[in-house]
């Protein structure tokens, strides 16, 4: 196989030149996107504990849930401050550690104390949800930087296409085209487009910064939830991006009554797009990228 490729390279030097130039261009793109930060993120570990009991008011939540939780968490090492916020049916306790505290060790301490205190919560209280506000699980990524990376990925993808064709010509086989190129172009990219289209399409992402209204939730069945990997609850994901994807359904339950944009199913959403009931709004500069 290798001998065949070397022989073909000498017989047809043009594909070799194309591959070399493509590799050099991809290397240049990778060099431009090397991570660098003059002001690195030095934020201290901060965690949220969300506890829900629909039958309790704010004062009852404070006495029966917030105070016991704060007492249990107060003895953790390197804790800087603990504060709580109680609304009808929901109690939120925020734990902030010292800047030099180890992120993962602090998270483990919080999870252990919350698990111990959960056994003493009033009947009818849901299991506490621990999420991260800062740290490695919720990195701060500039919207404009993310958009630039996406464009770079698509440019790289456009370069890979002729590279695959060149490899096929050199090897004298259409196997790379049939096994990678055609599935990527005809299956993977369209499927990815259809999965992400409902997220914000037709919504006001230019002047409305509220994720409860400029992000869409879809009431999907089991197949839609599985196929989109939980993207049907995109509003909850944007509402608190520090929550692990496995816990997004629980967060969705907490904010269901506040979500402003909900579609009954994916087919109904696509029907609205095809009939023109939903139309694209926006330009390159929106509140999602500013």
Secondary structure, DSSP 8 states (H G I E B T S, - for coil): -HHHHHHHHHH-HHHHHHHHHHHHHHHHHHHHT----SS------EEEEEEE-TT--HHHHIIIIIHHHHHHHHTSTTEEEEEEEEETTEEEEEEEE-TTS-HHHHHHHHHHHHHHHHTTS-TT----EEEESSSGGG----HHHHHHHHHHHHHHHHHHHHHHHHHHHHHT-SHHIIIIIHHIIIIIHHHHHHHHHTTTTTS--SS---HHHHS-EE---HHHHHHTTTGGGHHHHHH-TTS-GGGHHHHHHHHGGG---EES-HHHHHHHHHHTSS-----SS-TTT-
